């Protein structure tokens, strides 16, 4: 076990009375099964939590005997249990760790809980830190206490740092180099959306090399801005075609009326209509075939983002299929995912019909969209590599435990 530095000792002494950011004691109980390994996983709510749940789901698909206990995600998906974190008090943390006795601890949060992590390390768990959304780890302690961040990170057996700079910072804090791996962002796009190959070939023949952009999962109160942006973009690219996909089947009628009011030549793919040279908009009745549309369009504006109240669309479903991404300012549900793609050069924000039209006119050029799409694929593939590496490390540890 890693030795307790003075900073961690001071923190744990302070934690005997309970830390301000610790949660209330929970009456919820969970009994560890008599057999089979247990993984305890914690992430902050949002994209990190979704990625962690997907990772744990993949583990259970390959090892059904594994029990997963989650903290920070609610509700738990089928086959997993959710337990709230205990108060950041040494006695409560020790009791929590003794009750779970996990074989593996997965920590995907930037804010550390030193007392809890010390208890988990003491219980014998294999400790694995995953890259946090903010890109760094920290301990919210009073200024008069020495910072225990370095000593807390030294409790982990494996640390997947989000960047080379983050790994360098950990080494300066005293974390051993052999514990640190450079991983990039922790993202999980899930399974890419499927596509019927026959329909893809039919659509490619119908488009006949026309420039295409996609407006995906559009809400009725965004449709007017999208159509006006398209009308402006067509002035510079006369054969440009817009594929317009509502967020749900229930939005189709309202969006269809808006398209008619804009007096743009339109065809309905789901009604069996195909675009000709005069078609300006191709309308789908719902999002069920988005796998086809993402493959057909090199550039997409993702809906639920131009107006408030929806929180945006998961951008990785587009990035995973090689589509450059435009989005509006209201993406609170997927903010960290968009930030990762923006930092990589794979996504660009627009704020109204004018800025959307300008972006479409510029990025519909194949070389521009391809550069963004390639950057997005790099983010997606690096996340997949990290997840495969973590799963392999967990299985190696569990197999080693089985042979003892």
GIZIMO-V79120 format. One record per residue. N is the residue number from 1. RES is the residue in one letter. PSI is psi as a letter, one per 30 degrees, with the letter a starting at -180 (999 if undefined). OMEGA is omega in degrees with one decimal (NA if undefined). NEAR is the number of other C-alpha atoms within 8 Angstrom. Layout:
BEGIN
<<N,RES,PSI,OMEGA,NEAR> <N,RES,PSI,OMEGA,NEAR>>
END
This chain:
BEGIN
<<1,X,k,179.4,5> <2,X,k,-179.8,5> <3,X,k,179.0,4> <4,X,j,174.8,8> <5,X,l,-179.5,7> <6,X,e,-178.3,6> <7,X,e,179.3,12> <8,X,e,176.2,12> <9,X,e,179.2,9> <10,X,e,179.4,10> <11,X,e,-177.7,13> <12,X,e,175.5,11> <13,X,e,177.1,7> <14,X,e,-176.1,9> <15,X,f,177.9,12> <16,X,f,178.6,9> <17,X,f,179.8,6> <18,X,k,-179.4,11> <19,X,k,-173.6,10> <20,X,e,-175.9,5> <21,X,g,176.6,7> <22,X,k,-179.5,10> <23,X,l,177.4,8> <24,X,l,176.9,6> <25,X,k,-176.5,7> <26,X,k,175.0,6> <27,X,f,-179.2,4> <28,X,k,-177.3,5> <29,X,l,175.7,4> <30,X,k,-177.7,6> <31,X,k,178.7,6> <32,X,k,-179.8,8> <33,X,l,-177.4,5> <34,X,f,180.0,4> <35,X,l,178.2,4> <36,X,k,-179.5,8> <37,X,l,179.2,10> <38,X,k,173.4,14> <39,X,k,173.0,13> <40,X,k,-173.8,13> <41,X,k,180.0,13> <42,X,k,174.7,14> <43,X,l,173.0,13> <44,X,k,-178.3,11> <45,X,k,179.1,9> <46,X,a,-175.3,8> <47,X,e,179.2,12> <48,X,e,179.7,15> <49,X,e,178.7,14> <50,X,e,178.4,10> <51,X,e,-179.1,12> <52,X,e,177.8,12> <53,X,e,178.7,9> <54,X,e,177.7,10> <55,X,e,-179.4,11> <56,X,e,176.9,9> <57,X,e,177.8,8> <58,X,e,176.9,8> <59,X,e,-178.0,11> <60,X,e,176.8,11> <61,X,e,-178.9,7> <62,X,f,-180.0,6> <63,X,i,-176.4,7> <64,X,f,-178.7,8> <65,X,f,-178.5,7> <66,X,k,174.1,11> <67,X,k,-180.0,12> <68,X,k,173.8,12> <69,X,k,-176.0,12> <70,X,k,168.7,13> <71,X,k,-179.7,13> <72,X,f,177.1,11> <73,X,k,-177.3,12> <74,X,k,1.7,6> <75,X,l,178.2,5> <76,X,k,173.8,9> <77,X,l,179.6,7> <78,X,k,178.5,4> <79,X,g,178.5,6> <80,X,l,179.9,10> <81,X,k,175.3,9> <82,X,k,173.9,11> <83,X,k,176.6,8> <84,X,l,175.3,7> <85,X,k,176.6,7> <86,X,l,171.6,13> <87,X,k,179.9,13> <88,X,i,177.1,16> <89,X,k,-171.3,14> <90,X,e,-177.5,13> <91,X,e,179.3,7> <92,X,e,179.9,11> <93,X,e,177.7,14> <94,X,e,179.2,11> <95,X,e,179.0,8> <96,X,e,180.0,9> <97,X,e,179.7,13> <98,X,e,179.5,8> <99,X,e,-177.8,9> <100,X,e,-173.6,11> <101,X,h,-175.8,12> <102,X,k,172.9,14> <103,X,e,-178.0,11> <104,X,k,173.5,12> <105,X,k,175.2,13> <106,X,j,-177.1,12> <107,X,j,-177.4,11> <108,X,h,-178.8,15> <109,X,k,178.6,14> <110,X,e,179.8,13> <111,X,k,-177.1,8> <112,X,l,173.9,12> <113,X,i,-172.4,8> <114,X,e,-179.1,12> <115,X,e,179.6,13> <116,X,e,-179.2,12> <117,X,e,174.6,11> <118,X,e,179.2,10> <119,X,e,179.2,12> <120,X,e,176.9,15> <121,X,e,179.5,13> <122,X,f,179.8,8> <123,X,f,178.8,10> <124,X,g,-178.6,9> <125,X,k,168.9,12> <126,X,j,-170.2,11> <127,X,k,-178.7,14> <128,X,k,177.2,13> <129,X,k,178.3,11> <130,X,l,-175.9,12> <131,X,k,178.6,16> <132,X,l,-177.7,14> <133,X,e,-176.8,11> <134,X,f,178.7,6> <135,X,g,178.5,10> <136,X,l,178.3,10> <137,X,k,179.9,11> <138,X,l,176.6,8> <139,X,j,179.1,11> <140,X,i,-177.7,7> <141,X,l,177.3,6> <142,X,l,-176.7,5> <143,X,f,-177.4,5> <144,X,f,175.9,4> <145,X,k,173.3,9> <146,X,k,-176.1,8> <147,X,j,-178.0,8> <148,X,g,-174.6,11> <149,X,e,-178.6,11> <150,X,e,-179.7,11> <151,X,e,178.6,14> <152,X,e,178.6,13> <153,X,f,178.3,10> <154,X,f,175.9,11> <155,X,f,-175.9,12> <156,X,k,174.4,13> <157,X,f,178.3,9> <158,X,k,176.2,10> <159,X,j,176.7,12> <160,X,j,-175.4,13> <161,X,k,-177.4,14> <162,X,f,-178.3,15> <163,X,l,175.6,10> <164,X,e,179.7,8> <165,X,e,178.7,6> <166,X,e,176.8,11> <167,X,e,178.0,13> <168,X,e,179.2,8> <169,X,e,178.1,8> <170,X,e,178.9,11> <171,X,e,177.0,10> <172,X,f,177.9,7> <173,X,f,178.1,9> <174,X,g,178.0,9> <175,X,k,-178.5,13> <176,X,k,-177.6,8> <177,X,e,-175.6,6> <178,X,f,177.7,5> <179,X,f,-169.0,10> <180,X,k,171.1,12> <181,X,k,176.4,10> <182,X,j,-166.9,10> <183,X,f,-169.7,12> <184,X,a,-175.4,12> <185,X,k,175.2,12> <186,X,j,179.4,15> <187,X,l,174.4,11> <188,X,j,-176.7,12> <189,X,f,-175.1,10> <190,X,a,179.9,5> <191,X,k,178.4,4> <192,X,k,179.8,9> <193,X,k,-176.1,8> <194,X,l,-177.6,6> <195,X,k,175.0,9> <196,X,j,-175.2,7> <197,X,e,178.8,6> <198,X,e,177.7,6> <199,X,e,179.1,9> <200,X,e,178.6,11> <201,X,e,178.7,8> <202,X,e,-179.5,8> <203,X,e,179.9,9> <204,X,e,178.1,10> <205,X,e,-178.9,7> <206,X,e,-179.0,9> <207,X,f,172.5,9> <208,X,h,175.1,6> <209,X,g,178.8,5> <210,X,k,171.7,8> <211,X,k,-173.1,9> <212,X,k,165.5,13> <213,X,l,-171.5,15> <214,X,k,168.1,14> <215,X,j,-169.8,14> <216,X,k,177.5,14> <217,X,h,-176.9,13> <218,X,k,174.2,14> <219,X,l,-178.7,12> <220,X,e,-177.9,11> <221,X,g,172.8,6> <222,X,f,-169.2,12> <223,X,e,-178.5,12> <224,X,e,178.1,11> <225,X,e,-180.0,9> <226,X,e,-177.8,11> <227,X,e,177.5,10> <228,X,e,175.2,10> <229,X,e,179.4,12> <230,X,e,-179.9,10> <231,X,e,179.4,8> <232,X,e,-178.9,9> <233,X,e,-179.5,13> <234,X,f,179.3,10> <235,X,f,-179.3,7> <236,X,f,179.1,7> <237,X,j,-166.2,9> <238,X,f,-178.6,6> <239,X,g,-176.7,9> <240,X,k,179.4,12> <241,X,k,174.7,12> <242,X,k,169.6,12> <243,X,j,-173.6,13> <244,X,j,-175.4,12> <245,X,j,178.4,15> <246,X,l,178.2,17> <247,X,f,179.9,13> <248,X,l,178.2,10> <249,X,e,-177.8,9> <250,X,f,178.9,5> <251,X,f,-171.3,12> <252,X,e,-175.2,12> <253,X,e,-179.3,7> <254,X,e,-179.3,8> <255,X,e,177.6,12> <256,X,e,178.0,9> <257,X,e,179.6,8> <258,X,e,177.8,11> <259,X,e,179.6,13> <260,X,e,-179.6,8> <261,X,f,178.6,6> <262,X,f,176.0,8> <263,X,h,173.9,6> <264,X,k,-179.4,8> <265,X,k,-168.8,8> <266,X,k,169.4,11> <267,X,l,-178.7,11> <268,X,j,-177.8,12> <269,X,e,-176.3,11> <270,X,f,174.3,7> <271,X,g,178.6,5> <272,X,g,-179.4,6> <273,X,k,177.3,8> <274,X,l,-176.7,9> <275,X,k,170.1,11> <276,X,a,-175.5,7> <277,X,f,-178.1,5> <278,X,f,-178.5,6> <279,X,k,178.4,11> <280,X,f,-178.2,11> <281,X,k,170.7,12> <282,X,k,-172.1,15> <283,X,k,170.8,12> <284,X,l,-176.7,13> <285,X,f,179.7,12> <286,X,l,-173.1,12> <287,X,g,-172.5,13> <288,X,f,-177.2,5> <289,X,h,-179.2,8> <290,X,f,175.9,10> <291,X,e,176.3,12> <292,X,e,-174.6,12> <293,X,e,177.5,10> <294,X,e,179.4,14> <295,X,f,-176.9,10> <296,X,f,-172.2,10> <297,X,k,177.8,11> <298,X,f,-175.9,16> <299,X,k,-179.2,15> <300,X,k,166.0,15> <301,X,k,-176.9,11> <302,X,k,-172.8,16> <303,X,a,-173.8,16> <304,X,g,-173.9,18> <305,X,f,-177.9,15> <306,X,e,177.8,12> <307,X,l,-175.3,11> <308,X,l,174.4,8> <309,X,f,-177.3,6> <310,X,e,177.3,9> <311,X,g,174.5,12> <312,X,l,-178.8,13> <313,X,k,177.3,12> <314,X,j,-175.4,7> <315,X,f,-176.4,11> <316,X,f,176.4,9> <317,X,f,175.5,10> <318,X,e,-177.5,12> <319,X,e,-178.6,15> <320,X,f,-179.4,12> <321,X,g,172.7,12> <322,X,h,-179.8,13> <323,X,k,172.4,17> <324,X,k,-166.5,16> <325,X,k,166.3,16> <326,X,k,-178.7,14> <327,X,l,177.9,13> <328,X,a,-172.3,14> <329,X,f,-173.9,10> <330,X,i,-177.0,13> <331,X,h,-172.7,14> <332,X,e,-178.1,7> <333,X,f,-175.9,9> <334,X,h,-171.1,14> <335,X,e,-177.0,9> <336,X,e,178.2,8> <337,X,e,177.7,12> <338,X,e,-179.7,11> <339,X,e,178.5,8> <340,X,e,-178.4,10> <341,X,e,176.7,13> <342,X,e,179.5,10> <343,X,e,-179.7,7> <344,X,f,-177.6,10> <345,X,g,-175.6,10> <346,X,f,-177.6,16> <347,X,l,-178.9,14> <348,X,k,-179.8,9> <349,X,k,171.9,8> <350,X,l,-171.9,11> <351,X,f,-178.9,9> <352,X,a,-177.4,9> <353,X,e,-178.1,10> <354,X,e,-178.9,7> <355,X,e,176.0,9> <356,X,e,178.6,13> <357,X,e,180.0,13> <358,X,e,-179.4,9> <359,X,e,179.6,10> <360,X,e,-179.3,11> <361,X,e,-178.3,11> <362,X,e,-169.1,8> <363,X,f,179.4,10> <364,X,f,173.5,13> <365,X,k,-172.5,8> <366,X,e,-177.4,8> <367,X,e,-179.9,6> <368,X,e,-180.0,10> <369,X,e,-178.1,14> <370,X,e,179.1,10> <371,X,e,178.0,9> <372,X,e,-179.1,14> <373,X,e,179.0,15> <374,X,e,178.0,10> <375,X,e,177.8,12> <376,X,e,178.8,18> <377,X,e,177.3,12> <378,X,e,178.7,8> <379,X,e,-178.1,12> <380,X,e,-176.1,14> <381,X,e,177.6,8> <382,X,e,176.3,11> <383,X,e,178.6,13> <384,X,e,179.0,10> <385,X,e,177.9,8> <386,X,e,-178.0,11> <387,X,e,177.4,11> <388,X,e,-179.9,8> <389,X,e,-178.8,8> <390,X,e,179.9,8> <391,X,e,178.8,10> <392,X,e,179.6,8> <393,X,e,179.3,8> <394,X,e,-178.9,9> <395,X,e,177.0,8> <396,X,e,178.8,8> <397,X,e,-178.9,9> <398,X,e,178.6,10> <399,X,e,178.4,8> <400,X,e,179.3,8> <401,X,e,-178.7,7> <402,X,f,-176.9,6> <403,X,f,-179.7,5> <404,X,999,NA,4>>
END
